[in-house]
Amino acid sequence: MKHSIYLLLGLLLSSSASGQTSTTPDQVAVRRKAQQQLWDSLEQEFYRQPPCLLVSYYRNAQRVSWSNKMTLYLDQNGQKTVLTPVHGNTFLLPKLYSDTLVIGFQMADQTIALQRLPAWRLQHGATIQFGLIDRFSKRQHQDQRRQHNNDTSPLEEIGVPYYDLLRDQHITQVLHEQQASKLLYEVIEPRVYGDGVLLTSYRLVANKQ
């Protein structure tokens, strides 16, 4: 399979290198067919990988290293299965037998399990971010001052949802209505070949909790 991919890639590169000469309709058709075959081969190779979950936990803007104090579980039809990491924060997804499922995170008395997903969303694995933002209003004001001073953080560029959540106007409105102080969130990016989606859920926690 890999040998075929390299042959197709070579054909495409040689076609690009000779792009200065005029091409016939037949040559265009051959090139398009080669491009489609390359895409199909890469897609097959992509889905041949085992379905894994790459899981991270963030407290405010800081990522917390995975430890044995943390638990990741899969809930299918009310049956919970605790997942064991195969390496670091990578988990092998077990066999899925229900139409819907919940991926949950636990640490001490804190549980984050906010989305019930169609099982097909995770059949090839996913990248999952769980997180907690405490003293939400205070951190929001700090972020506003940073923006006013044009003080950017590198975390804003690498997909950490912390800043997007702080700046979400709907969250701000609900936070004041519920007199909440912290926010729990879960961002799931199913593993797909090509363009994917981000599935984001959050829950505001009232001050007395």
C-alpha positions in Angstrom: 0.0 0.0 0.0 2.7 2.5 0.9 4.6 1.6 -2.3 1.5 2.4 -4.3 1.1 5.8 -2.5 4.7 6.8 -3.3 4.2 5.8 -7.0 1.0 8.0 -7.2 2.8 10.8 -5.4 5.7 10.6 -7.9 3.2 10.7 -10.8 1.6 13.9 -9.4 4.9 15.6 -8.8 6.2 14.7 -12.3 3.0 16.1 -13.7 3.5 19.4 -11.7 7.1 19.7 -12.9 6.0 19.5 -16.5 3.1 21.9 -15.9 4.7 24.5 -18.2 3.8 22.5 -21.3 0.2 22.3 -22.6 -1.9 19.4 -21.5 -4.4 17.4 -23.4 -7.8 16.4 -21.9 -6.5 12.8 -21.6 -3.5 14.0 -19.5 -5.8 16.0 -17.3 -8.1 13.0 -16.8 -5.0 10.8 -15.9 -3.8 13.4 -13.4 -7.2 13.7 -11.7 -7.5 9.9 -11.5 -4.0 9.7 -9.9 -5.0 12.4 -7.4 -8.2 10.5 -6.5 -6.2 7.3 -6.1 -3.7 9.0 -3.9 -6.5 10.5 -1.7 -8.2 7.1 -1.4 -4.9 5.3 -0.5 -4.1 7.9 2.2 -7.6 7.6 3.6 -7.4 3.8 3.7 -4.1 4.1 5.5 -5.5 6.6 7.9 -8.5 4.4 9.0 -6.3 1.4 9.3 -4.9 2.9 12.5 -6.4 1.6 15.8 -9.1 3.9 17.3 -7.5 5.8 20.1 -8.6 8.6 22.4 -6.0 11.4 23.1 -7.2 13.0 26.3 -6.1 16.2 28.1 -7.3 17.9 31.2 -6.9 21.7 31.8 -7.3 23.7 34.9 -7.8 27.2 33.8 -5.1 27.8 31.1 -2.8 25.2 32.3 -2.7 21.6 31.1 -2.5 19.1 34.0 -0.3 16.0 33.4 -2.3 12.8 33.4 -2.0 10.8 36.6 -3.4 7.8 38.4 -5.7 10.2 40.3 -7.6 10.7 37.0 -10.2 8.3 35.5 -11.6 8.2 32.0 -14.7 6.0 31.5 -17.0 5.1 28.7 -20.7 4.8 29.4 -22.8 2.6 27.0 -26.4 2.0 27.9 -25.6 2.6 31.6 -22.7 0.2 31.6 -19.5 2.0 32.6 -16.1 0.8 31.5 -13.0 2.4 33.0 -10.4 2.9 30.3 -6.7 2.2 31.0 -4.1 4.4 29.2 -1.9 2.5 26.8 0.7 5.3 26.9 0.6 8.6 28.8 -2.7 10.2 28.0 -3.6 7.9 25.1 -6.4 5.3 25.5 -7.5 2.5 23.1 -11.2 2.7 22.4 -13.0 -0.5 23.3 -15.6 -2.2 21.2 -18.7 0.0 20.8 -22.0 -1.9 21.1 -24.6 0.9 21.8 -26.0 3.5 19.5 -25.0 6.4 21.8 -22.3 6.8 24.5 -20.9 9.2 27.0 -17.2 9.8 27.6 -16.6 10.9 31.2 -13.7 12.3 33.3 -13.3 12.0 37.0 -10.8 13.3 39.5 -11.5 13.3 43.2 -15.1 14.5 43.6 -15.2 16.2 40.2 -16.9 14.6 37.2 -17.1 16.0 33.7 -19.5 14.1 31.4 -21.4 16.6 29.4 -22.1 15.0 26.0 -24.1 12.0 24.8 -22.8 11.2 21.4 -23.8 8.9 18.5 -21.4 6.0 18.7 -20.3 6.5 15.1 -18.7 9.8 16.0 -16.0 8.0 18.0 -15.6 4.8 16.0 -12.2 5.9 14.7 -11.0 7.7 17.9 -10.9 11.3 19.0 -9.0 14.1 20.7 -10.8 15.2 23.9 -10.2 18.1 26.1 -11.8 18.3 29.6 -11.4 21.4 31.6 -12.3 23.6 34.6 -12.2 27.4 34.8 -12.7 28.7 38.3 -13.3 32.3 39.4 -14.6 32.8 35.9 -15.5 36.5 36.2 -12.1 37.4 37.7 -10.2 35.6 35.0 -12.5 37.2 32.4 -11.5 40.7 33.7 -7.8 39.7 33.6 -8.2 38.6 30.0 -9.9 41.8 29.0 -6.9 43.8 30.5 -4.5 41.6 28.5 -6.4 42.2 25.3 -6.4 46.0 26.0 -2.6 45.9 26.4 -2.2 43.7 23.3 -0.6 41.0 25.5 -1.3 37.8 23.7 -0.6 34.3 24.9 0.9 31.4 22.8 -1.9 29.2 24.2 -4.4 31.2 22.1 -2.7 29.8 19.0 -2.6 26.1 19.8 -6.2 25.2 20.3 -6.6 25.6 24.1 -10.3 26.5 24.5 -9.7 28.6 27.7 -9.7 32.0 26.0 -12.6 31.3 23.6 -14.7 30.3 26.6 -13.8 33.4 28.5 -14.8 35.6 25.6 -18.0 33.9 24.8 -20.8 36.4 25.2 -23.5 33.8 25.8 -21.5 32.2 28.6 -21.0 35.6 30.1 -24.7 36.3 30.1 -25.7 33.0 31.6 -23.0 33.2 34.2 -24.4 36.4 35.5 -28.0 35.1 35.4 -27.1 32.0 37.4 -24.6 33.7 39.7 -22.1 31.0 38.7 -18.4 31.1 39.6 -16.8 28.3 37.6 -17.3 26.4 34.3 -16.8 22.8 33.4 -16.3 22.0 29.7 -15.6 19.2 27.3 -14.4 19.6 23.7 -14.4 16.5 21.5 -12.8 16.4 18.0 -13.7 13.0 16.4 -10.8 11.5 14.3 -11.8 11.8 10.6 -9.9 12.0 7.4 -10.2 15.5 6.0 -12.2 18.3 7.6 -13.6 17.5 11.0 -15.8 19.1 13.6 -15.5 20.3 17.2 -18.2 19.2 19.7 -18.2 21.5 22.6 -20.3 21.4 25.8 -20.1 23.2 29.1 -21.8 23.6 32.4 -21.8 26.5 34.7 -21.5 25.8 38.4 -23.3 28.1 40.9 -21.2 29.8 43.7 -22.7 27.7 46.5 -21.5 24.4 44.9 
